[in-house]
Amino acid sequence: MRVICLLLLLYRVASVSVEAESIFKTTKVKETCSVSLRGQVESIEVKSSSASSIMLTVNLKMELLNNGTKPVIFLEAKPPNLSGGVLAKNPNPNDFSSANRLVLQYYGESVDTSSEWIILRDALNQPSPPLDKVRILQPNELWEWKDVVSIAMPTEANKRSYFDDKRESWENVKQLSTGWLQAICQVWSLNLEPLSRDRTEKTFGRKLQRRWKDVGLLLLDNVYSEPIRLDLKTATYKTASP
């Protein structure tokens, strides 16, 4: 029993690593549709999360527009959640590659094998999209909602002990005055995919995509926002709750 539990734990850790890596591939495979994701900053907050780190929280009004010629199908009727973001520096706001990147943050879902995903998978496995489980966005239709992107970073350049990945310090970021954010929206849950060596292939999702093609395109790949300008001088500082 201990061996089985250990193997399951190792599988989950490996799966999270593979799935997180796939979300932030620099070269993105675009599906044959045209949707644009825009964000308007409502406020920026900075809060200390420890003695050596801060959390930069950007409150956004999001707009997802289907500017293509065919309907686009989303997994849920409620708005999709932002699952992370990339903070980049001036003067090239359209470049979010590693050379221009300050911080990359992912806080999406972990591997979940509970029965609710099996039940949802069975409910979706229909000849046509079940209208109580999806949102169909028609051409020229706009979907609006409010969401948040939170990005953690060390307070000072020499305080990186809490972070496994390389990220710029707030000490240096705030000197830029202006930064650029690219929000990342994960529209398809990998927990809907049956356990396999690589769930990022989205075998089940691709099957539904082919089956529902006469209704619209089931969107499976991440949606990346247009560059969002951040005026870091307007950030408000808050004290963390005890």
Backbone hydrogen bonds in HBPLUS format (Angstrom, degrees):
<---DONOR---> <-ACCEPTOR-->    atom                        ^
c    i                          cat <-CA-CA->   ^        H-A-AA   ^      H-
h    n   atom  resd res      DA  || num        DHA   H-A  angle D-A-AA Bond
n    s   type  num  typ     dist DA aas  dist angle  dist       angle   num
A0005-CYS N   A0001-MET O   2.97 MM   4  6.26 164.3  2.00 154.6 158.3     1
A0006-LEU N   A0002-ARG O   2.95 MM   4  6.12 157.3  2.00 147.4 153.7     2
A0007-LEU N   A0003-VAL O   2.97 MM   4  6.20 156.6  2.02 147.8 154.0     3
A0008-LEU N   A0004-ILE O   2.96 MM   4  6.24 157.6  2.01 150.9 156.9     4
A0009-LEU N   A0005-CYS O   2.97 MM   4  6.22 156.0  2.03 147.2 153.6     5
A0010-LEU N   A0006-LEU O   2.94 MM   4  6.20 163.1  1.97 152.2 156.3     6
A0011-TYR N   A0007-LEU O   2.91 MM   4  6.11 151.1  2.00 144.8 153.1     7
A0012-ARG N   A0008-LEU O   2.99 MM   4  6.26 156.3  2.05 148.0 153.6     8
A0013-VAL N   A0009-LEU O   3.02 MM   4  6.31 162.9  2.05 154.0 158.1     9
A0014-ALA N   A0010-LEU O   2.99 MM   4  6.11 164.7  2.01 147.5 152.0    10
A0015-SER N   A0011-TYR O   2.85 MM   4  5.98 154.3  1.92 147.2 154.9    11
A0016-VAL N   A0012-ARG O   2.98 MM   4  6.16 162.2  2.01 151.5 155.1    12
A0017-SER N   A0013-VAL O   3.14 MM   4  6.35 158.8  2.19 146.3 151.9    13
A0018-VAL N   A0014-ALA O   3.01 MM   4  6.26 162.2  2.04 151.4 155.4    14
A0019-GLU N   A0015-SER O   2.86 MM   4  5.98 167.2  1.88 155.1 159.0    15
A0020-ALA N   A0016-VAL O   2.88 MM   4  5.90 162.0  1.91 148.3 153.6    16
A0021-GLU N   A0017-SER O   3.06 MM   4  6.15 156.0  2.12 142.0 148.8    17
A0022-SER N   A0018-VAL O   3.06 MM   4  6.30 150.4  2.16 143.5 151.3    18
A0023-ILE N   A0019-GLU O   3.19 MM   4  6.44 141.3  2.35 142.5 151.9    19
A0024-PHE N   A0021-GLU O   3.29 MM   3  5.59 136.9  2.49 102.5 112.5    20
A0033-CYS N   A0031-GLU O   2.71 MM   2  5.64 139.6  1.87 108.3  95.1    21
A0067-ASN N   A0034-SER O   2.97 MM  33  5.59 132.3  2.21 144.9 158.6    22
A0036-SER N   A0065-LEU O   2.95 MM  29  5.29 154.7  2.02 145.3 153.5    23
A0065-LEU N   A0036-SER O   2.89 MM  29  5.29 164.3  1.92 156.0 159.8    24
A0226-GLU N   A0037-LEU O   2.81 MM 189  6.16 154.6  1.87 174.6 175.8    25
A0038-ARG N   A0063-GLU O   2.87 MM  25  5.16 165.2  1.89 150.7 155.6    26
A0063-GLU N   A0038-ARG O   2.89 MM  25  5.16 153.2  1.96 151.2 152.9    27
A0040-GLN N   A0061-LYS O   2.90 MM  21  5.09 154.2  1.97 138.4 147.0    28
A0061-LYS N   A0040-GLN O   2.88 MM  21  5.09 155.4  1.94 143.1 151.3    29
A0042-GLU N   A0059-ASN O   2.81 MM  17  5.49 175.3  1.82 158.8 157.2    30
A0059-ASN N   A0043-SER O   2.91 MM  16  5.27 162.5  1.94 156.0 160.8    31
A0236-THR N   A0044-ILE O   2.94 MM 192  6.39 159.9  1.98 151.8 152.4    32
A0045-GLU N   A0057-THR O   2.85 MM  12  5.09 165.3  1.87 151.8 156.9    33
A0057-THR N   A0045-GLU O   2.83 MM  12  5.09 168.6  1.85 152.8 156.5    34
A0046-VAL N   A0236-THR O   2.80 MM 190  6.09 152.8  1.88 160.6 163.1    35
A0238-LYS N   A0046-VAL O   2.82 MM 192  6.10 164.8  1.85 161.7 163.9    36
A0047-LYS N   A0055-MET O   3.05 MM   8  5.26 157.6  2.11 139.2 146.4    37
A0055-MET N   A0047-LYS O   2.72 MM   8  5.26 154.4  1.79 152.3 161.3    38
A0049-SER N   A0053-SER O   3.09 MM   4  5.72 156.7  2.15 126.7 133.5    39
A0050-SER N   A0053-SER O   3.36 MM   3  5.19 146.9  2.48 141.2 132.0    40
A0155-THR N   A0052-SER O   3.01 MM 103  5.40 159.7  2.05 115.4 119.3    41
A0054-ILE N   A0153-MET O   2.92 MM  99  5.73 164.7  1.95 169.4 172.2    42
A0153-MET N   A0054-ILE O   3.10 MM  99  5.73 155.8  2.17 154.5 158.8    43
A0056-LEU N   A0151-ILE O   2.77 MM  95  5.06 174.5  1.77 150.9 149.0    44
A0151-ILE N   A0056-LEU O   2.76 MM  95  5.06 161.7  1.79 146.2 152.5    45
A0058-VAL N   A0149-VAL O   2.85 MM  91  5.29 170.7  1.86 155.2 158.2    46
A0149-VAL N   A0058-VAL O   3.06 MM  91  5.29 159.1  2.10 144.6 151.0    47
A0060-LEU N   A0147-ASP O   2.85 MM  87  5.38 172.8  1.86 166.7 165.3    48
A0147-ASP N   A0060-LEU O   2.99 MM  87  5.38 158.9  2.04 142.5 149.2    49
A0062-MET N   A0145-TRP O   2.72 MM  83  5.39 156.5  1.77 167.4 175.4    50
A0145-TRP N   A0062-MET O   3.17 MM  83  5.39 155.6  2.23 138.3 143.0    51
A0064-LEU N   A0143-TRP O   2.82 MM  79  5.03 167.2  1.83 151.6 156.1    52
A0143-TRP N   A0064-LEU O   2.84 MM  79  5.03 157.5  1.89 143.1 150.7    53
A0066-ASN N   A0141-GLU O   3.16 MM  75  5.72 168.3  2.17 160.4 163.5    54
A0140-ASN N   A0066-ASN O   2.58 MM  74  5.26 152.0  1.65 167.8 170.0    55
A0217-LEU N   A0071-PRO O   3.01 MM 146  6.42 161.0  2.04 145.0 144.1    56
A0072-VAL N   A0137-LEU O   2.94 MM  65  5.16 159.7  1.99 141.0 147.3    57
A0137-LEU N   A0072-VAL O   2.76 MM  65  5.16 161.9  1.79 164.1 161.2    58
A0073-ILE N   A0217-LEU O   2.69 MM 144  5.59 173.6  1.69 136.3 138.3    59
A0219-LEU N   A0073-ILE O   2.84 MM 146  5.87 168.8  1.86 160.5 161.1    60
A0074-PHE N   A0135-ARG O   2.81 MM  61  5.10 164.7  1.83 150.4 155.8    61
A0135-ARG N   A0074-PHE O   3.07 MM  61  5.10 153.1  2.14 130.1 136.3    62
A0083-SER N   A0184-ILE O   2.82 MM 101  5.84 153.2  1.89 157.8 167.0    63
A0107-TYR N   A0083-SER O   3.15 MM  24  5.65 168.0  2.16 139.4 143.2    64
A0184-ILE N   A0084-GLY O   2.99 MM 100  5.31 164.3  2.01 141.6 137.4    65
A0085-GLY N   A0105-GLN O   3.03 MM  20  5.49 147.9  2.14 142.1 151.5    66
A0105-GLN N   A0085-GLY O   2.98 MM  20  5.49 170.5  1.99 166.3 169.3    67
A0086-VAL N   A0182-GLN O   2.92 MM  96  5.15 151.5  2.01 136.3 145.4    68
A0182-GLN N   A0086-VAL O   2.90 MM  96  5.15 152.2  1.98 145.7 154.4    69
A0087-LEU N   A0103-VAL O   2.85 MM  16  5.17 170.1  1.86 157.8 161.3    70
A0102-LEU N   A0087-LEU O   2.70 MM  15  5.48 165.4  1.72 158.5 159.6    71
A0103-VAL N   A0087-LEU O   3.23 MM  16  5.17 156.9  2.29 134.2 139.9    72
A0088-ALA N   A0180-TRP O   2.76 MM  92  5.11 168.5  1.77 156.3 160.4    73
A0180-TRP N   A0088-ALA O   3.01 MM  92  5.11 164.0  2.04 144.7 144.4    74
A0089-LYS N   A0100-ASN O   3.31 MM  11  6.14 155.6  2.38 161.8 167.3    75
A0095-ASP N   A0092-ASN O   3.14 MM   3  5.73 166.7  2.16 123.3 125.4    76
A0100-ASN N   A0097-SER O   3.08 MM   3  5.65 138.3  2.26 114.7 124.4    77
A0101-ARG N   A0097-SER O   2.97 MM   4  5.89 123.0  2.30 147.1 163.0    78
A0168-GLU N   A0102-LEU O   2.99 MM  66  5.25 162.0  2.03 139.2 144.7    79
A0117-TRP N   A0114-SER O   3.33 MM   3  6.22 149.8  2.43 121.6 126.1    80
A0118-ILE N   A0115-SER O   3.04 MM   3  5.07 119.7  2.41  97.6 113.1    81
A0119-ILE N   A0115-SER O   2.93 MM   4  6.22 159.5  1.97 158.7 164.3    82
A0120-LEU N   A0116-GLU O   2.99 MM   4  6.16 156.8  2.04 139.7 146.0    83
A0121-ARG N   A0117-TRP O   2.87 MM   4  5.96 154.5  1.94 140.4 148.0    84
A0122-ASP N   A0118-ILE O   2.99 MM   4  6.23 156.0  2.05 146.1 151.8    85
A0123-ALA N   A0119-ILE O   2.98 MM   4  6.25 148.9  2.08 142.5 151.6    86
A0124-LEU N   A0120-LEU O   2.96 MM   4  6.20 143.0  2.10 147.3 156.6    87
A0125-ASN N   A0121-ARG O   3.09 MM   4  6.17 130.1  2.34 138.7 151.5    88
A0126-GLN N   A0124-LEU O   2.64 MM   2  5.51 135.3  1.84 113.6  98.3    89
A0133-LYS N   A0130-PRO O   2.90 MM   3  5.54 164.7  1.92 124.4 129.1    90
A0141-GLU N   A0138-GLN O   2.93 MM   3  5.28 152.4  2.00 138.4 137.7    91
A0170-TRP N   A0154-PRO O   2.80 MM  16  6.19 161.4  1.84 164.7 170.4    92
A0171-GLU N   A0155-THR O   2.97 MM  16  5.73 133.7  2.19 132.7 145.2    93
A0159-LYS N   A0156-GLU O   3.04 MM   3  5.41 166.4  2.06 118.4 120.8    94
A0163-PHE N   A0160-ARG O   3.09 MM   3  5.56 166.7  2.10 120.0 124.2    95
A0172-ASN N   A0169-SER O   3.15 MM   3  5.48 132.3  2.39 102.1 112.6    96
A0173-VAL N   A0169-SER O   2.93 MM   4  6.20 161.9  1.97 149.8 155.9    97
A0174-LYS N   A0170-TRP O   3.03 MM   4  5.85 176.8  2.03 149.3 150.2    98
A0175-GLN N   A0172-ASN O   3.20 MM   3  5.40 142.9  2.35 101.9 112.4    99
A0176-LEU N   A0173-VAL O   2.99 MM   3  5.64 161.7  2.02 119.3 125.0   100
A0178-THR N   A0176-LEU O   2.64 MM   2  5.34 145.9  1.75  99.5  91.6   101
A0232-LEU N   A0177-SER O   2.65 MM  55  5.06 132.0  1.87 152.6 164.4   102
A0179-GLY N   A0230-LEU O   2.94 MM  51  5.02 156.1  2.00 139.5 147.4   103
A0230-LEU N   A0179-GLY O   2.80 MM  51  5.02 166.3  1.82 153.5 149.4   104
A0181-LEU N   A0228-ILE O   2.83 MM  47  4.94 167.2  1.85 143.0 147.2   105
A0228-ILE N   A0181-LEU O   2.84 MM  47  4.94 155.1  1.90 145.6 153.2   106
A0225-SER N   A0183-ALA O   2.94 MM  42  5.24 170.6  1.95 158.6 160.4   107
A0185-CYS N   A0223-VAL O   2.87 MM  38  5.06 166.4  1.89 158.9 161.9   108
A0223-VAL N   A0185-CYS O   2.91 MM  38  5.06 165.7  1.93 150.0 152.8   109
A0192-LEU N   A0189-SER O   3.14 MM   3  5.80 166.4  2.16 114.5 118.8   110
A0193-GLU N   A0190-LEU O   3.05 MM   3  5.37 154.8  2.12 106.2 114.1   111
A0201-GLU N   A0198-ASP O   3.34 MM   3  6.15 170.0  2.36 116.9 119.4   112
A0202-LYS N   A0199-ARG O   2.92 MM   3  5.60 163.1  1.95 119.9 125.4   113
A0206-ARG N   A0202-LYS O   2.83 MM   4  6.04 159.4  1.88 156.3 162.0   114
A0207-LYS N   A0203-THR O   3.11 MM   4  6.29 147.1  2.22 139.3 147.8   115
A0208-LEU N   A0204-PHE O   3.09 MM   4  6.47 158.0  2.14 152.8 157.7   116
A0209-GLN N   A0205-GLY O   2.87 MM   4  6.07 152.2  1.94 146.2 155.2   117
A0210-ARG N   A0206-ARG O   3.03 MM   4  6.28 153.6  2.10 146.2 150.9   118
A0211-ARG N   A0207-LYS O   3.06 MM   4  6.26 155.8  2.12 143.7 151.0   119
A0212-TRP N   A0208-LEU O   2.85 MM   4  5.93 153.0  1.92 155.1 160.1   120
A0215-VAL N   A0212-TRP O   2.88 MM   3  5.49 151.2  1.96 121.3 130.2   121
A0216-GLY N   A0212-TRP O   3.16 MM   4  6.42 159.1  2.21 155.1 161.6   122
A0234-THR N   A0231-ASP O   3.05 MM   3  5.89 164.4  2.08 123.4 127.9   123
A0235-ALA N   A0232-LEU O   3.26 MM   3  5.41 166.4  2.28 107.1 110.7   124
